[in-house]
């Protein structure tokens, strides 16, 4: 009874948090397109105008990263006119619905100038154009898009969805084109329905119109490196055994054929890796799996003898007959297979978390009566790390911590000595430190090395045009990671090489408290990722603040840095249960536009909870921190912490001292060891006053600055998410916590 009551209360909290005040009841997918549901009774749709763009008045200095796409758009409009289209949609996706794509697939970046991982562009035949993206890229997109582009900030109050905007701007009977091979089937079908309701027609174009106007000499070439084997000592399970597991799942769903289009799923399933997409270890390919054969669709010249031997190509081995054919043969082969009498049901993966599912082009290649739309069985198998993978992930994170701690020791000394380092040179030197560690291949993503105001750009990447010098005058946010043969890492710490302000200290401490509470969570089996996010944001909610990105994502094992299914995001409408040996990030933050950003990211592993005072029939899980990089003590306001939070930080730092310290000493990194010991000195937890007392104090810096909404600086309101929903969230959290306490006492 208590469990259901708690779940109901949490669900009510989520409704309150999402739908009151300044929040729009809407979600955004990985393309930045708002899901087609909005609470229009609370937030009226508004007209987004070019006047909202920054640095777009006559005579305004232009951001160095701004791209003039006038000629590119004009060429695209010419293609629309030739084909009788009134609008054209350019997605972020490649043919595999990848979140991160090869440079050759950067069509949306080419036509718009916005190069973040999320965004959907729309160009109308009359020249108007708009781009939808999510909160991670609001600031960056505003600087990158030229002043003819409307910037549609997904989930902001009143911002229309793409289909709503098209319905508003186009006449009935207008035709909207899109490349059917570059849009997920679920997205295509939903968009088709919405447009039809408005009298518009969605046209599945077989020729990509951006490809038609993108000069070949300007387009980056595709990588065609050889594939390589991910050795069993790292993978833990033979690929043929993985295929057997997939087939068991296929039997449960009564399907005869599975289409695998997600690149990380193909790589994991076959124990192979590649270099086709920057930072990721995947390769451009498809896979068809039935109960006898497995067919890999890839250019044969990319298969060296060692991979040929590994796969037993052209042979039947361990109940698998393995074949290869050209990459472009998938659709005709699928059409032929689907026509076979013994193929009754074909599983076409649907969009799920970071997995985009099959494209509409692939979906439509299978007869409607044979289509089965469902989550790919590879998603769950891959996310639950086996024992060897889990051990490797922990080992990789330990070595990664050694590299990062040693680098931070070096950088702190350099900056304090007055030597000049900028965001770009610092990120490059960090790569060198990681490269010194065993099993390192390359970074897992481009480092977000962001000083001062650049830290407020959530997914900022330094360039020669934008780089700032790192000094002692502002926070330095560093979000980075590595690809190791035994694991993928992703860690964020915020540093200050001088003296942080009281505002920065309180912001950091509130973010840290949320990160700690998430790591301390003990929860019953069956708890999902959406429900836990409120815990992480509660201390920001107490003062009416928020951050415009998810709190956590699953992470791959020598694969993609973002992995399905875990997405800790309070605004999510798709829930994913935590399972043992899921690895994911906890990364709350706070961003003040034009001044600084704070984010703290630690990878957590789902484990069984230890001994609990009461025994029940319910299994309880907990989180184990895998990242072991110290927090910055000069930011921490000890009197804001609860004794439990203080103890957690001390225990965490003790682990770092022991595990990371021993390896630093073993590798002879004395400077890094000294830095680690300095940053992990135990705090006096008797001074910790507790978060509830902190919340009721009237002398907090952030509360004093924001006691009247009229006093909130415009840039603060724009980036923090301050609204009536903030305090509503805090009250809601307290209500749930009070319920828990009463239950326990009862």
C-alpha positions as CSV (number, residue, x, y, z in Angstrom):
1,X,0.0,0.0,0.0
2,X,2.7,2.4,1.0
3,X,4.6,1.8,-2.3
4,X,1.6,2.6,-4.4
5,X,0.9,5.7,-2.4
6,X,4.5,6.9,-2.8
7,X,4.4,6.3,-6.5
8,X,1.1,8.2,-6.8
9,X,2.5,11.1,-4.9
10,X,5.6,11.2,-7.1
11,X,3.5,11.1,-10.2
12,X,1.4,14.0,-8.9
13,X,4.6,15.9,-8.3
14,X,5.7,15.4,-11.8
15,X,2.4,16.7,-13.2
16,X,2.7,19.8,-11.0
17,X,6.3,20.4,-11.9
18,X,5.7,19.9,-15.6
19,X,2.5,21.7,-16.2
20,X,2.4,24.7,-13.8
21,X,3.9,28.1,-14.0
22,X,6.3,28.7,-16.9
23,X,6.6,25.1,-18.0
24,X,5.0,23.8,-21.2
25,X,3.6,20.3,-21.0
26,X,5.7,19.2,-23.9
27,X,8.7,17.0,-24.6
28,X,11.4,17.1,-27.2
29,X,12.9,14.2,-29.0
30,X,16.5,13.9,-30.0
31,X,15.9,16.1,-33.1
32,X,14.6,19.0,-31.0
33,X,11.1,18.5,-32.4
34,X,8.4,19.0,-29.7
35,X,6.3,16.0,-29.2
36,X,2.8,16.7,-30.4
37,X,1.1,17.4,-27.1
38,X,0.9,20.8,-25.3
39,X,-1.2,22.2,-22.6
40,X,-2.6,25.0,-24.6
41,X,-5.2,25.9,-21.9
42,X,-2.3,27.0,-19.8
43,X,0.2,28.4,-22.3
44,X,-1.1,30.1,-25.4
45,X,0.8,29.5,-28.6
46,X,2.7,32.6,-29.6
47,X,4.4,33.8,-32.7
48,X,8.2,33.4,-32.5
49,X,9.8,36.3,-34.4
50,X,13.2,37.2,-35.7
51,X,13.3,40.1,-33.2
52,X,14.0,37.5,-30.5
53,X,17.4,36.7,-32.0
54,X,20.4,38.3,-30.4
55,X,23.1,40.3,-32.3
56,X,20.7,40.8,-35.2
57,X,20.1,44.5,-35.2
58,X,21.8,46.7,-37.7
59,X,25.4,47.4,-36.7
60,X,25.5,44.6,-34.0
61,X,28.8,42.8,-33.8
62,X,28.4,39.3,-35.1
63,X,29.4,36.2,-33.0
64,X,32.5,34.6,-34.6
65,X,30.6,31.2,-34.9
66,X,27.7,32.6,-36.9
67,X,27.3,31.0,-40.3
68,X,25.7,32.9,-43.2
69,X,23.7,30.2,-45.0
70,X,21.9,32.6,-47.4
71,X,23.3,31.0,-50.6
72,X,22.8,27.5,-49.3
73,X,19.2,28.1,-48.5
74,X,18.6,29.8,-51.9
75,X,19.9,26.8,-53.7
76,X,17.7,24.5,-51.6
77,X,14.6,26.7,-52.4
78,X,15.5,26.2,-56.1
79,X,15.2,22.4,-55.5
80,X,11.8,22.9,-53.8
81,X,10.5,24.8,-56.7
82,X,11.7,22.2,-59.2
83,X,9.9,19.5,-57.2
84,X,6.7,21.4,-56.5
85,X,7.3,21.4,-52.7
86,X,6.2,24.2,-50.4
87,X,8.5,23.2,-47.5
88,X,11.3,20.9,-46.7
89,X,12.4,19.3,-43.4
90,X,16.1,18.7,-42.7
91,X,16.6,16.3,-39.7
92,X,19.8,15.7,-37.7
93,X,19.7,12.0,-38.5
94,X,21.7,9.7,-40.6
95,X,20.1,6.5,-42.1
96,X,20.6,4.8,-38.7
97,X,18.8,7.5,-36.6
98,X,22.1,8.1,-34.8
99,X,22.3,10.8,-32.2
100,X,25.9,11.6,-33.3
101,X,26.6,11.4,-37.0
102,X,29.5,11.4,-39.4
103,X,30.5,14.8,-40.8
104,X,29.3,13.6,-44.2
105,X,25.8,13.3,-42.7
106,X,25.8,16.8,-41.3
107,X,23.0,18.1,-43.6
108,X,21.2,20.1,-41.0
109,X,24.5,21.7,-39.9
110,X,25.3,22.6,-43.5
111,X,22.0,24.2,-44.4
112,X,21.5,26.1,-41.1
113,X,24.9,26.5,-39.5
114,X,23.8,25.0,-36.2
115,X,26.0,22.0,-35.5
116,X,24.8,20.6,-32.1
117,X,23.7,17.0,-31.8
118,X,20.0,18.0,-31.7
119,X,18.0,20.2,-34.1
120,X,15.5,20.0,-37.0
121,X,15.5,22.7,-39.7
122,X,12.5,23.6,-41.9
123,X,12.8,25.8,-45.0
124,X,9.7,27.2,-46.8
125,X,9.6,27.9,-50.5
126,X,9.1,31.6,-49.8
127,X,12.4,31.8,-47.9
128,X,11.2,31.7,-44.3
129,X,13.2,29.2,-42.2
130,X,13.1,27.9,-38.7
131,X,15.1,25.6,-36.5
132,X,13.9,23.6,-33.4
133,X,16.4,22.5,-30.8
134,X,16.5,21.7,-27.0
135,X,17.7,23.6,-24.0
136,X,21.3,22.4,-24.3
137,X,21.7,24.4,-27.5
138,X,19.6,27.6,-27.1
139,X,22.5,29.9,-26.5
140,X,24.8,28.1,-29.0
141,X,22.2,28.0,-31.8
142,X,21.4,31.7,-31.3
143,X,25.0,32.5,-32.0
144,X,25.4,30.1,-34.9
145,X,22.3,30.7,-36.9
146,X,22.3,33.7,-39.2
147,X,19.6,36.3,-38.6
148,X,17.1,35.0,-41.2
149,X,16.5,31.9,-39.0
150,X,13.7,31.6,-36.5
151,X,15.0,29.9,-33.3
152,X,12.3,27.6,-31.9
153,X,13.2,26.8,-28.3
154,X,11.6,23.4,-27.7
155,X,9.5,23.2,-24.5
156,X,9.6,26.9,-23.9
157,X,6.1,28.4,-23.1
158,X,4.0,28.9,-26.3
159,X,6.7,27.8,-28.8
160,X,4.8,25.9,-31.5
161,X,5.7,22.4,-32.6
162,X,7.0,21.9,-36.1
163,X,3.7,20.6,-37.4
164,X,1.8,23.4,-35.7
165,X,4.1,26.0,-37.3
166,X,3.8,24.5,-40.7
167,X,0.0,24.4,-40.4
168,X,0.0,28.0,-39.4
169,X,2.4,29.2,-42.2
170,X,1.3,27.1,-45.2
171,X,-1.9,27.1,-47.2
172,X,-4.2,24.1,-47.2
173,X,-3.0,21.6,-49.9
174,X,0.7,22.5,-49.5
175,X,3.3,19.8,-49.8
176,X,6.0,19.2,-47.2
177,X,9.0,17.1,-48.3
178,X,11.4,15.1,-46.2
179,X,14.0,12.4,-46.9
180,X,12.2,9.2,-45.8
181,X,15.5,7.5,-45.2
182,X,16.5,10.2,-42.6
183,X,13.4,10.3,-40.4
184,X,12.4,7.7,-37.9
185,X,9.2,5.8,-38.9
186,X,7.4,6.7,-35.7
187,X,8.2,10.4,-36.2
188,X,7.2,10.2,-39.9
189,X,3.9,8.6,-39.2
190,X,3.1,11.0,-36.4
191,X,4.0,14.0,-38.5
192,X,2.1,12.7,-41.4
193,X,-1.0,12.5,-39.3
194,X,-0.6,16.0,-37.8
195,X,-0.1,17.5,-41.2
196,X,-3.0,15.7,-42.7
197,X,-5.3,17.0,-40.0
198,X,-4.3,20.5,-41.1
199,X,-4.8,19.8,-44.8
200,X,-1.1,19.4,-45.6
201,X,0.6,16.5,-47.4
202,X,3.9,14.9,-46.2
203,X,5.9,13.8,-49.2
204,X,8.6,11.0,-48.8
205,X,11.4,12.2,-51.1
206,X,13.8,9.5,-52.3
207,X,16.4,12.1,-53.3
208,X,17.9,14.2,-50.4
209,X,17.6,17.9,-51.4
210,X,20.5,19.0,-49.3
211,X,22.7,16.5,-51.0
212,X,21.6,18.0,-54.3
213,X,22.9,21.4,-53.3
214,X,25.9,20.4,-51.2
215,X,29.0,20.6,-53.4
216,X,30.9,17.4,-53.4
217,X,34.2,19.2,-52.9
218,X,32.9,20.8,-49.8
219,X,31.4,17.7,-48.3
220,X,33.6,15.7,-45.9
221,X,34.5,12.2,-47.1
222,X,33.3,9.1,-45.3
223,X,35.6,7.1,-43.2
224,X,36.3,3.7,-44.6
225,X,38.8,2.3,-42.1
226,X,38.9,-1.4,-41.5
227,X,36.7,-2.8,-38.7
228,X,38.4,-4.3,-35.7
229,X,37.5,-7.0,-33.1
230,X,36.6,-6.1,-29.6
231,X,38.4,-8.9,-27.9
232,X,36.6,-11.3,-25.6
233,X,38.7,-10.3,-22.7
234,X,36.9,-7.0,-22.8
235,X,33.5,-8.0,-24.3
236,X,33.0,-10.9,-21.8
237,X,30.6,-12.9,-24.1
238,X,31.1,-14.4,-27.5
239,X,29.1,-12.7,-30.3
240,X,27.4,-16.0,-31.2
241,X,26.1,-16.2,-27.7
242,X,24.7,-12.7,-28.0
243,X,22.9,-13.7,-31.2
244,X,21.4,-16.7,-29.3
245,X,20.2,-14.3,-26.6
246,X,18.6,-12.1,-29.3
247,X,16.9,-15.1,-30.9
248,X,15.4,-16.1,-27.6
249,X,13.9,-12.6,-27.3
250,X,12.6,-12.9,-30.9
251,X,10.9,-16.1,-30.0
252,X,9.2,-14.4,-27.0
253,X,7.8,-11.8,-29.5
254,X,7.0,-14.5,-32.1
255,X,9.0,-12.8,-34.9
256,X,10.9,-14.4,-37.7
257,X,13.2,-11.6,-38.7
258,X,14.9,-8.7,-36.9
259,X,16.2,-5.6,-38.6
260,X,19.1,-4.0,-36.6
261,X,19.8,-0.5,-37.8
262,X,21.3,1.2,-34.7
263,X,25.1,1.3,-35.2
264,X,25.9,0.7,-31.5
265,X,23.7,-2.4,-31.5
266,X,25.4,-3.9,-34.6
267,X,28.8,-3.2,-33.1
268,X,27.9,-4.6,-29.6
269,X,26.2,-7.7,-31.0
270,X,29.1,-8.7,-33.2
271,X,31.9,-7.7,-30.8
272,X,33.3,-5.4,-33.5
273,X,34.2,-1.7,-33.5
274,X,35.0,1.0,-36.1
275,X,35.9,4.6,-36.6
276,X,33.1,5.9,-38.8
277,X,31.7,8.6,-36.4
278,X,34.0,10.9,-34.5
279,X,34.5,9.8,-30.9
280,X,32.1,6.8,-31.2
281,X,33.4,3.3,-32.0
282,X,30.8,2.3,-34.5
283,X,30.7,1.6,-38.2
284,X,28.1,2.2,-41.0
285,X,26.2,-1.0,-41.4
286,X,22.9,-2.9,-41.0
287,X,22.2,-6.4,-39.7
288,X,19.4,-8.9,-40.5
289,X,18.9,-11.7,-38.0
290,X,16.6,-14.7,-38.4
291,X,16.6,-18.0,-36.6
292,X,19.3,-19.4,-38.9
293,X,21.2,-16.7,-40.7
294,X,22.8,-13.4,-39.8
295,X,23.6,-10.9,-42.7
296,X,25.8,-7.9,-42.3
297,X,25.3,-5.1,-44.8
298,X,28.7,-3.3,-45.2
299,X,31.2,-2.6,-47.9
300,X,33.4,-5.8,-48.1
301,X,36.7,-4.0,-48.5
302,X,36.4,-2.9,-44.9
303,X,36.6,-6.4,-43.6
304,X,40.2,-7.5,-42.9
305,X,41.2,-11.2,-42.5
306,X,41.0,-11.1,-38.7
307,X,37.4,-9.9,-38.8
308,X,36.6,-12.5,-41.5
309,X,37.9,-15.2,-39.2
310,X,36.1,-13.7,-36.2
311,X,32.8,-13.8,-38.0
312,X,33.3,-17.0,-39.9
313,X,31.9,-15.3,-43.0
314,X,30.3,-17.6,-45.5
315,X,30.2,-20.5,-42.9
316,X,27.8,-21.9,-40.4
317,X,29.3,-21.9,-36.9
318,X,27.8,-22.3,-33.5
319,X,24.2,-22.2,-34.9
320,X,24.9,-19.1,-36.9
321,X,25.3,-19.0,-40.7
322,X,27.0,-15.6,-41.4
323,X,26.8,-13.6,-44.6
324,X,27.9,-10.2,-45.8
325,X,26.6,-8.1,-48.7
326,X,26.9,-4.4,-49.8
327,X,25.7,-1.6,-47.5
328,X,23.1,-0.4,-50.0
329,X,21.4,-3.8,-50.4
330,X,19.3,-3.7,-47.2
331,X,16.0,-2.4,-48.6
332,X,15.9,-4.8,-51.6
333,X,17.0,-7.8,-49.4
334,X,14.5,-6.8,-46.8
335,X,11.7,-6.6,-49.4
336,X,12.7,-10.0,-50.8
337,X,12.9,-11.6,-47.3
338,X,9.5,-10.1,-46.2
339,X,7.9,-11.7,-49.3
340,X,9.1,-15.2,-48.2
341,X,6.3,-17.6,-47.1
342,X,8.2,-18.6,-43.9
343,X,8.6,-15.0,-42.8
344,X,5.3,-14.1,-41.1
345,X,6.5,-11.3,-38.7
346,X,9.3,-8.8,-39.1
347,X,10.4,-6.9,-36.0
348,X,11.1,-3.3,-37.0
349,X,12.6,-1.4,-34.0
350,X,10.7,1.7,-32.9
351,X,12.1,4.9,-31.4
352,X,13.1,4.3,-27.8
353,X,15.3,6.6,-25.7
354,X,18.4,7.4,-27.7
355,X,17.7,4.7,-30.2
356,X,15.9,6.2,-33.2
357,X,14.4,3.0,-34.5
358,X,14.1,2.2,-38.2
359,X,13.6,4.9,-40.8
360,X,10.4,5.3,-42.7
361,X,12.1,4.1,-45.8
362,X,13.0,0.8,-44.1
363,X,9.6,0.6,-42.4
364,X,7.7,0.9,-45.7
365,X,9.8,-1.8,-47.3
366,X,7.9,-4.4,-45.3
367,X,4.3,-5.3,-46.0
368,X,1.9,-3.8,-43.4
369,X,0.6,-7.2,-42.4
370,X,4.1,-8.4,-41.5
371,X,5.3,-5.4,-39.6
372,X,5.9,-5.7,-35.8
373,X,6.9,-2.4,-34.2
374,X,8.7,-2.8,-30.9
375,X,11.8,-2.0,-29.0
376,X,14.9,-3.7,-30.3
377,X,15.9,-6.6,-28.0
378,X,19.5,-5.6,-28.3
379,X,18.8,-2.4,-26.3
380,X,18.2,-4.2,-23.0
381,X,20.9,-6.8,-23.5
382,X,23.5,-4.2,-24.3
383,X,22.5,-1.8,-21.4
384,X,22.8,-4.6,-18.7
385,X,26.6,-4.9,-18.6
386,X,27.8,-8.4,-18.1
387,X,30.3,-9.1,-15.2
388,X,33.4,-8.6,-17.5
389,X,32.0,-5.4,-18.9
390,X,31.1,-4.0,-15.5
391,X,34.5,-4.8,-14.2
392,X,36.1,-3.1,-17.2
393,X,33.9,0.0,-16.9
394,X,35.1,0.4,-13.3
395,X,38.7,-0.1,-14.3
396,X,38.4,2.4,-17.1
397,X,36.9,5.0,-14.9
398,X,39.7,4.5,-12.3
399,X,42.4,5.1,-14.9
400,X,40.4,8.0,-16.3
401,X,40.2,9.6,-12.9
402,X,44.0,9.3,-12.6
403,X,44.4,11.1,-15.9
404,X,41.9,13.8,-15.1
405,X,43.2,14.4,-11.5
406,X,46.8,14.6,-12.7
407,X,45.8,17.1,-15.5
408,X,43.8,19.3,-13.1
409,X,46.8,19.4,-10.8
410,X,48.9,20.6,-13.7
411,X,46.4,23.1,-14.9
412,X,45.8,24.6,-11.4
413,X,49.5,25.1,-10.9
414,X,49.9,26.6,-14.4
415,X,47.0,29.1,-14.0
416,X,48.0,30.1,-10.4
417,X,51.5,30.7,-11.8
418,X,50.1,33.1,-14.4
419,X,51.0,31.0,-17.4
420,X,48.4,31.3,-20.2
421,X,46.1,28.4,-21.1
422,X,42.9,28.8,-23.1
423,X,39.9,26.4,-23.3
424,X,41.2,24.8,-26.5
425,X,44.8,24.2,-25.4
426,X,43.6,22.9,-22.1
427,X,41.3,20.3,-23.8
428,X,44.1,19.2,-26.1
429,X,46.5,18.7,-23.2
430,X,43.9,16.7,-21.3
431,X,43.7,14.4,-24.3
432,X,47.4,13.8,-24.0
433,X,47.0,12.9,-20.3
434,X,44.3,10.4,-21.1
435,X,46.4,8.9,-24.0
436,X,49.0,7.9,-21.4
437,X,46.6,5.5,-19.8
438,X,46.3,1.8,-20.7
439,X,43.7,0.7,-23.2
440,X,43.0,4.3,-24.3
441,X,41.8,4.8,-27.9
442,X,40.4,8.4,-28.2
443,X,38.1,10.9,-26.5
444,X,34.5,9.8,-26.1
445,X,33.3,13.2,-27.3
446,X,34.7,16.7,-27.9
447,X,35.6,18.2,-24.5
448,X,33.3,20.9,-23.2
449,X,36.1,23.1,-21.9
450,X,34.2,26.2,-20.9
451,X,35.5,29.2,-18.9
452,X,33.4,31.9,-17.4
453,X,30.5,32.9,-19.7
454,X,31.1,30.0,-22.1
455,X,30.2,27.7,-19.2
456,X,26.6,28.9,-19.5
457,X,26.4,27.4,-23.0
458,X,25.5,23.8,-22.0
459,X,27.1,22.0,-24.9
460,X,29.8,24.4,-25.7
461,X,32.8,23.3,-27.7
462,X,35.8,25.6,-27.9
463,X,37.2,26.8,-31.2
464,X,39.9,29.2,-32.2
465,X,37.2,31.8,-32.8
466,X,35.5,31.4,-29.4
467,X,38.2,30.2,-27.0
468,X,38.7,32.2,-23.8
469,X,41.8,32.3,-21.6
470,X,41.4,30.4,-18.3
471,X,42.2,32.7,-15.4
472,X,41.5,32.9,-11.7
473,X,38.5,35.2,-12.2
474,X,35.6,32.8,-13.0
475,X,34.6,29.1,-12.8
476,X,35.9,26.6,-15.3
477,X,33.5,23.9,-16.4
478,X,35.2,20.8,-17.9
479,X,33.0,18.0,-19.3
480,X,35.1,15.3,-21.0
481,X,35.6,11.5,-21.4
482,X,37.6,8.8,-23.0
483,X,37.1,5.6,-25.1
484,X,39.0,2.8,-23.5
485,X,38.9,-0.8,-24.8
486,X,37.4,-1.8,-21.4
487,X,34.9,1.1,-21.0
488,X,33.6,4.5,-22.0
489,X,33.9,7.5,-19.6
490,X,32.1,10.8,-19.2
491,X,32.8,13.1,-16.2
492,X,32.2,16.8,-15.5
493,X,33.7,18.9,-12.7
494,X,33.6,22.6,-12.2
495,X,36.7,24.3,-10.9
496,X,37.8,27.7,-9.8
497,X,41.5,28.7,-9.7
498,X,40.8,31.8,-7.7
499,X,38.1,32.7,-5.2
500,X,34.5,31.9,-6.1
501,X,31.8,34.4,-5.3
502,X,29.1,33.7,-2.7
503,X,26.6,33.2,-5.5
504,X,28.8,30.7,-7.3
505,X,29.4,28.8,-4.0
506,X,25.7,28.6,-3.2
507,X,24.9,27.5,-6.8
508,X,27.6,24.9,-6.8
509,X,26.5,23.6,-3.4
510,X,22.9,23.3,-4.4
511,X,23.9,21.4,-7.5
512,X,26.2,19.2,-5.4
513,X,23.5,18.4,-2.9
514,X,21.2,17.2,-5.7
515,X,24.0,15.0,-7.1
516,X,24.6,13.5,-3.7
517,X,21.0,12.8,-3.0
518,X,20.7,11.0,-6.3
519,X,23.7,8.9,-5.5
520,X,22.4,8.1,-2.0
521,X,19.0,6.9,-3.3
522,X,17.7,3.4,-2.3
523,X,14.7,2.4,-4.2
524,X,12.5,-0.7,-5.0
525,X,13.0,-2.7,-8.1
526,X,10.8,-1.3,-10.9
527,X,11.6,2.4,-10.2
528,X,12.0,4.3,-13.4
529,X,14.4,7.1,-14.5
530,X,11.7,9.9,-14.8
531,X,10.6,9.6,-11.2
532,X,14.0,10.1,-9.6
533,X,14.9,13.4,-11.3
534,X,12.9,15.5,-8.9
535,X,15.3,14.5,-6.1
536,X,18.2,15.9,-8.0
537,X,16.6,19.2,-8.8
538,X,15.0,19.9,-5.4
539,X,17.6,22.3,-4.0
540,X,17.4,24.4,-7.1
541,X,13.6,24.3,-7.0
542,X,13.8,25.6,-3.5
543,X,14.9,29.0,-4.8
544,X,12.9,28.9,-8.1
545,X,15.8,27.7,-10.4
546,X,16.2,24.8,-12.8
547,X,18.4,23.7,-15.7
548,X,17.3,23.0,-19.2
549,X,18.7,19.5,-19.8
550,X,18.3,16.0,-18.6
551,X,20.0,14.9,-15.4
552,X,21.3,11.6,-16.7
553,X,21.9,9.3,-19.6
554,X,23.0,5.7,-20.0
555,X,26.6,5.2,-21.1
556,X,27.9,2.5,-23.4
557,X,30.8,0.1,-22.9
558,X,33.5,1.1,-25.4
559,X,30.5,2.5,-27.4
560,X,28.4,5.6,-27.5
561,X,28.6,8.1,-24.6
562,X,24.8,8.3,-24.7
563,X,23.2,4.8,-24.5
564,X,19.6,3.7,-24.2
565,X,17.5,3.2,-22.2
566,X,18.2,5.4,-19.2
567,X,17.3,9.1,-19.5
568,X,16.9,10.8,-16.2
569,X,14.7,13.7,-17.2
570,X,11.7,15.0,-15.3
571,X,10.1,16.2,-18.5
572,X,10.3,12.8,-20.2
573,X,7.1,11.0,-21.2
574,X,8.8,7.7,-21.7
575,X,9.9,5.8,-18.6
576,X,12.7,3.3,-18.3
577,X,13.2,1.0,-15.3
578,X,16.6,0.8,-13.6
579,X,18.1,-2.6,-13.9
580,X,21.2,-4.1,-12.3
581,X,24.5,-3.2,-14.0
582,X,23.0,-0.2,-15.8
583,X,25.6,2.5,-15.9
584,X,24.4,6.1,-16.3
585,X,25.3,9.6,-15.5
586,X,24.0,12.0,-12.8
587,X,24.7,15.5,-13.9
588,X,22.7,18.4,-12.4
589,X,23.8,21.9,-13.2
590,X,23.1,25.6,-13.1
591,X,23.8,28.2,-15.8
592,X,23.8,32.0,-15.6
593,X,23.9,33.4,-19.1
594,X,26.9,35.7,-19.8
595,X,28.6,34.8,-16.5
596,X,29.2,31.1,-15.7
597,X,28.0,27.5,-15.7
598,X,28.2,24.8,-13.1
599,X,27.7,21.1,-13.7
600,X,28.8,18.0,-11.7
601,X,28.6,14.7,-13.6
602,X,29.4,11.3,-12.0
603,X,28.7,7.9,-13.6
604,X,26.6,5.7,-11.4
605,X,26.1,1.9,-11.5
606,X,22.9,0.2,-10.4
607,X,23.6,-2.4,-7.7
608,X,21.7,-4.3,-5.1
609,X,21.1,-2.3,-1.9
610,X,23.1,-3.4,1.1
611,X,21.7,-4.7,4.3
612,X,18.5,-2.8,5.1
613,X,16.8,-2.6,8.6
614,X,13.7,-4.4,7.4
615,X,13.3,-7.4,5.3
616,X,10.4,-7.6,2.7
617,X,9.7,-9.5,-0.5
618,X,10.7,-6.4,-2.5
619,X,14.2,-6.2,-4.0
620,X,15.8,-2.9,-3.4
621,X,18.5,-1.3,-5.6
622,X,21.0,1.5,-5.0
623,X,23.6,3.5,-7.0
624,X,27.4,3.0,-6.8
625,X,29.5,5.9,-7.9
626,X,32.0,4.8,-10.6
627,X,33.6,8.1,-11.3
628,X,36.1,9.0,-8.6
629,X,37.2,12.6,-9.2
630,X,37.1,15.0,-6.2
631,X,34.7,17.9,-5.9
632,X,36.1,21.4,-5.5
633,X,36.1,22.1,-1.8
634,X,36.4,25.9,-2.2
635,X,32.9,25.9,-3.7
636,X,31.2,23.9,-0.9
637,X,29.2,25.8,1.7
638,X,29.4,23.2,4.4
639,X,26.6,24.7,6.5
640,X,24.1,24.0,3.7
641,X,24.8,20.2,3.7
642,X,23.0,17.7,5.8
643,X,25.2,15.4,8.0
644,X,24.3,12.5,5.6
645,X,25.4,14.5,2.6
646,X,28.6,15.6,4.3
647,X,29.4,12.0,5.2
648,X,28.7,10.8,1.7
649,X,31.2,13.4,0.3
650,X,33.8,12.4,2.9
651,X,33.3,8.7,2.1
652,X,33.5,9.4,-1.6
653,X,36.7,11.4,-1.2
654,X,38.1,8.6,0.9
655,X,37.5,6.2,-1.9
656,X,39.1,8.5,-4.3
657,X,42.1,8.9,-2.0
658,X,42.5,5.2,-1.7
659,X,41.7,3.9,-5.2
660,X,42.8,6.8,-7.4
661,X,45.6,7.8,-5.0
662,X,47.1,4.3,-5.1
663,X,47.2,4.3,-8.9
664,X,48.6,7.8,-9.0
665,X,51.4,6.7,-6.7
666,X,52.0,3.5,-8.7
667,X,52.3,5.6,-11.9
668,X,54.7,8.1,-10.2
669,X,52.3,11.0,-10.6
670,X,53.3,12.9,-7.4
671,X,51.8,16.2,-8.5
672,X,48.4,14.6,-9.1
673,X,48.6,12.7,-5.8
674,X,49.3,15.9,-3.9
675,X,46.4,17.6,-5.6
676,X,44.1,14.7,-4.8
677,X,45.1,14.7,-1.1
678,X,44.5,18.5,-0.9
679,X,41.1,18.3,-2.5
680,X,39.8,15.4,-0.4
681,X,40.6,16.6,3.1
682,X,37.7,15.4,5.3
683,X,35.1,18.0,6.1
684,X,33.8,18.7,9.7
685,X,30.4,17.2,9.4
686,X,29.4,18.6,12.8
687,X,29.0,22.0,10.9
688,X,26.5,20.6,8.4
689,X,23.2,22.1,9.2
690,X,20.9,20.1,6.9
691,X,19.0,21.0,3.7
692,X,15.6,21.6,5.4
693,X,17.1,24.2,7.7
694,X,19.0,25.7,4.7
695,X,15.8,26.0,2.8
696,X,14.1,28.0,5.5
697,X,16.9,30.5,6.1
698,X,16.4,34.0,4.8
699,X,20.1,34.9,4.4
700,X,21.0,32.6,1.5
701,X,22.7,34.5,-1.3
702,X,20.5,33.2,-4.1
703,X,17.3,33.6,-2.0
704,X,18.2,37.2,-1.1
705,X,18.9,38.0,-4.8
706,X,15.6,36.4,-5.9
707,X,13.1,37.2,-3.1
708,X,11.2,39.3,-5.5
709,X,10.6,38.0,-9.0
710,X,11.0,41.6,-10.3
711,X,14.6,41.5,-9.2
712,X,15.5,38.4,-11.2
713,X,18.0,39.5,-14.0
714,X,16.6,38.8,-17.5
715,X,19.5,36.5,-18.3
716,X,18.9,34.5,-15.1
717,X,15.3,33.9,-15.8
718,X,16.2,32.9,-19.3
719,X,18.6,30.2,-18.3
720,X,17.5,29.1,-14.9
721,X,13.9,28.1,-15.7
722,X,12.8,30.3,-12.7
723,X,9.0,30.2,-12.5
724,X,6.1,29.5,-10.2
725,X,6.8,25.8,-10.9
726,X,10.1,26.1,-9.0
727,X,8.6,26.6,-5.5
728,X,5.8,24.3,-6.4
729,X,8.4,21.7,-7.1
730,X,10.0,22.2,-3.7
731,X,6.7,22.0,-1.9
732,X,5.8,18.9,-3.8
733,X,9.2,17.3,-2.9
734,X,8.7,18.1,0.7
735,X,5.2,16.6,0.6
736,X,6.6,13.3,-0.7
737,X,9.5,13.2,1.8
738,X,7.0,13.9,4.6
739,X,4.9,11.0,3.4
740,X,7.9,8.7,3.4
741,X,8.9,9.8,6.9
742,X,5.3,9.2,8.2
743,X,5.3,5.8,6.5
744,X,8.5,4.8,8.1
745,X,7.4,5.9,11.6
746,X,4.1,4.2,11.2
